[in-house]
Amino acid sequence: MPLAIQLAALDLALADVNRHAKALTALAAALAKAGASGNLVALGRGFEQAPRLLEQVSASIAAAQAGFSYDAAAEFASGAYIAELLAAAEQAGVVLVARDGRLSAFPLLLKLEPGTPAVRVGKKSERGIRPSALAALLKQRQAAQTFRPGVVLEQIFSAYAALAPGVQTGWRANQKMPGPVVPLLDIHELLTVLPEAGAAYPRDAFAVDLLRLNRAPDTRTKAGHGFSLSASTATKGRNFLRVYDETGAESVFAGISFSV
């Protein structure tokens, strides 16, 4: 059964739990009041009612638990949960793309974590996986995203300056001549040479930054270098980076060059 339907039923069951719990809380307050004034009659009546209310709370909790069963690992693996999330995202006005084994709501990257269970959104693992709630969170996160193209470009150029002489002998960063096209996968490999860096900045995140950078074509390095991203014409292989924007449109990048 879909998670959204199960949770809707659970909402009703938990409302029943809450109703009985409020009655028990009210009784506890009444007993405290009776005890403070020494009202023995009220105390006796309250103690008589307590077992029944306790039983109602316990029974309603047991019923709620028995009525809810969701195998997140199985639903994640089958694609059923993704289908629910896609529908909820569409209803919330969020373009969620599920292609090539990847899930994204540009510029956010998502990853299912069945063992928790949770859905990782960017670097944060979200344990609240109710499709409607997660779709609302994605919309909020998208609106809050910021991007500093100049900072990203400086980092890329630093790696480019180290790799470009190996592609075009004699090229130096301080020269006026245009630089060669350097494969972006090589750039990413150098940027993430440390194992922990690779985990923190995966290829998909790098591709997202490239698309956002490509939308700021006039951005230059502090030394005045402009950049040009080249697209891949390959349809297969792993020598390029693929990213989907907020409309679901695909962009493919293979290399980058700099010139003053």
C-alpha positions in Angstrom: 0.0 0.0 0.0 1.4 3.5 -0.8 3.0 5.3 2.0 0.7 8.3 1.7 -2.4 6.2 2.1 -0.9 4.3 5.1 0.1 7.6 6.8 -3.4 9.1 6.2 -4.9 6.1 7.9 -2.3 6.5 10.7 -3.3 10.1 11.1 -6.8 9.0 12.0 -5.6 6.4 14.4 -3.2 8.8 16.1 -6.0 11.3 16.5 -7.8 8.7 18.5 -4.7 8.2 20.6 -4.5 11.9 21.2 -8.2 12.1 22.2 -7.8 9.4 24.8 -4.4 10.9 26.0 -6.1 14.3 26.5 -8.8 12.7 28.6 -6.1 11.0 30.7 -4.2 14.2 31.1 -7.3 16.0 32.2 -7.9 13.3 34.8 -4.4 13.7 36.1 -5.0 17.5 36.5 -8.3 16.8 38.3 -6.6 14.4 40.7 -3.9 17.0 41.4 -6.5 19.6 42.1 -8.5 17.2 44.4 -5.4 16.3 46.2 -4.4 19.9 46.8 -7.8 20.7 48.4 -8.3 17.4 50.1 -11.4 16.5 48.1 -11.6 12.8 49.0 -14.8 12.2 46.9 -13.1 13.6 43.8 -10.0 11.6 44.4 -12.0 8.4 44.8 -13.9 9.0 41.5 -10.7 9.9 39.7 -8.9 6.8 40.8 -11.8 4.7 39.7 -11.8 6.2 36.2 -8.0 6.0 35.7 -7.7 2.3 34.8 -10.3 2.6 32.1 -8.6 5.7 30.6 -5.2 4.0 30.7 -6.6 1.0 28.9 -8.1 3.2 26.2 -4.8 5.0 25.6 -2.9 1.7 25.5 -5.5 0.1 23.2 -5.5 3.0 20.8 -1.7 3.0 20.6 -1.6 -0.7 19.9 -4.3 -0.3 17.2 -2.3 2.5 15.5 0.9 0.4 15.6 -0.9 -2.7 14.3 -2.4 -0.8 11.4 0.8 0.6 10.1 3.4 -1.5 8.2 5.7 -0.1 5.5 8.7 -1.8 4.1 10.8 1.2 3.0 13.6 -1.0 1.6 11.3 -2.9 -0.7 9.3 0.2 -1.7 12.5 2.1 -2.5 13.9 -0.8 -4.5 10.7 -1.4 -6.5 10.4 2.3 -7.5 7.0 2.6 -5.8 8.2 5.2 -3.4 9.8 7.3 -6.2 6.5 7.2 -8.1 4.7 8.6 -5.0 7.3 11.2 -4.6 7.1 12.3 -8.2 3.4 12.7 -8.0 3.6 14.7 -4.8 6.4 16.9 -6.3 4.2 17.6 -9.3 1.3 18.6 -7.1 3.6 20.9 -5.1 4.9 22.5 -8.3 8.4 21.0 -8.0 10.0 19.4 -11.1 11.6 16.2 -9.8 13.7 14.3 -12.3 14.3 10.5 -12.0 16.6 9.4 -14.8 19.8 7.4 -15.3 19.4 6.0 -11.7 19.6 9.6 -10.4 17.0 11.7 -8.6 17.2 15.5 -8.6 15.1 18.6 -8.1 17.6 21.2 -9.5 19.8 22.2 -8.0 19.2 19.7 -5.3 20.4 16.1 -5.6 18.5 13.4 -3.8 19.5 9.9 -2.8 17.3 7.2 -1.2 18.7 5.7 2.0 16.7 2.5 2.6 18.7 1.4 5.6 17.6 4.3 7.7 15.1 4.8 6.0 15.6 8.4 4.8 16.1 10.5 1.7 19.3 12.5 1.4 18.7 16.0 0.0 22.1 17.5 -0.8 24.3 16.8 2.2 21.5 16.4 4.7 19.7 13.1 5.4 16.0 13.7 5.8 14.1 11.0 7.8 10.7 12.7 7.2 9.9 10.8 4.0 6.2 11.4 3.7 5.9 12.3 0.0 3.9 15.5 0.4 6.1 16.7 3.3 9.3 16.0 1.4 8.0 17.7 -1.7 7.2 20.8 0.3 10.7 20.7 1.8 12.2 20.5 -1.7 10.3 23.5 -2.8 11.5 25.4 0.3 15.1 24.4 -0.2 15.1 25.3 -3.9 13.9 28.8 -3.0 16.7 29.2 -0.4 19.6 28.1 -2.7 22.4 30.5 -3.3 25.3 30.2 -5.7 28.6 32.2 -5.9 29.9 31.6 -9.5 33.1 33.5 -8.9 34.2 31.3 -6.1 33.4 28.1 -8.0 35.2 29.4 -11.1 38.3 30.1 -9.1 38.4 26.6 -7.8 37.9 25.1 -11.2 40.6 27.4 -12.7 43.1 26.4 -10.1 42.7 22.7 -11.1 42.7 23.7 -14.8 46.0 25.7 -14.5 47.6 22.5 -13.1 46.3 20.2 -15.9 46.3 22.4 -19.0 50.1 22.3 -19.6 49.8 18.6 -20.0 47.2 19.0 -22.7 48.9 21.9 -24.5 52.7 22.0 -24.0 54.0 25.4 -23.0 50.6 26.9 -22.0 50.8 29.0 -18.8 48.0 30.7 -16.8 49.7 34.1 -17.1 49.8 34.0 -20.9 47.3 35.8 -23.1 46.8 32.9 -25.5 43.7 30.8 -25.2 44.0 27.6 -23.1 43.2 24.1 -24.3 40.1 22.2 -23.6 40.6 20.1 -20.4 38.2 17.2 -19.6 35.9 18.1 -16.8 36.3 14.7 -15.3 40.0 15.3 -14.9 39.2 18.7 -13.2 36.8 17.0 -10.8 39.3 14.3 -10.1 41.9 16.9 -9.1 39.4 18.9 -7.0 38.5 15.7 -5.1 41.9 14.1 -4.8 41.3 13.4 -1.1 38.8 10.6 -0.4 36.6 12.7 1.9 36.5 15.4 -0.7 35.1 13.0 -3.3 32.3 12.0 -0.9 31.5 15.6 -0.1 31.6 16.8 -3.8 30.4 14.0 -6.1 30.3 14.3 -9.9 26.6 15.0 -9.9 27.1 18.0 -7.6 29.9 19.2 -9.8 27.7 18.9 -12.9 25.0 21.0 -11.1 27.6 23.7 -10.4 28.7 23.7 -14.0 25.2 24.3 -15.2 24.7 27.1 -12.8 28.1 28.5 -13.8 27.1 28.3 -17.5 24.2 30.5 -16.7 26.7 33.2 -15.6 28.8 33.4 -18.9 30.3 36.8 -18.0 31.9 35.5 -14.8 35.7 35.8 -14.8 38.5 34.8 -12.5 40.3 37.4 -10.5 43.1 37.3 -13.1 40.5 38.1 -15.8 40.1 34.6 -17.4 36.8 33.9 -19.0 35.6 30.3 -19.5 33.9 28.2 -22.1 32.2 24.9 -21.5 32.1 22.3 -24.3 29.3 19.8 -24.6 29.8 16.2 -25.3 28.5 14.7 -28.5 28.7 11.2 -27.2 25.6 9.3 -26.3 27.3 6.6 -24.4 30.4 6.3 -22.2 31.5 8.0 -19.1 33.6 10.9 -20.4 31.1 13.5 -19.7 28.8 15.0 -17.1 25.0 15.0 -17.3 22.6 17.2 -15.4 18.9 18.0 -15.5 17.6 21.5 -14.8 14.4 22.7 -13.1 12.4 22.0 -16.2 13.8 18.5 -16.7 15.9 19.6 -19.7 19.2 17.8 -20.0 22.7 19.5 -20.3 25.8 17.5 -21.0 29.3 18.9 -20.4 32.7 17.4 -21.4 35.4 20.0 -21.2 36.3 23.5 -20.2 38.8 26.1 -21.6 39.9 29.5 -20.3 41.2 32.6 -22.1 41.9 36.2 -21.1 
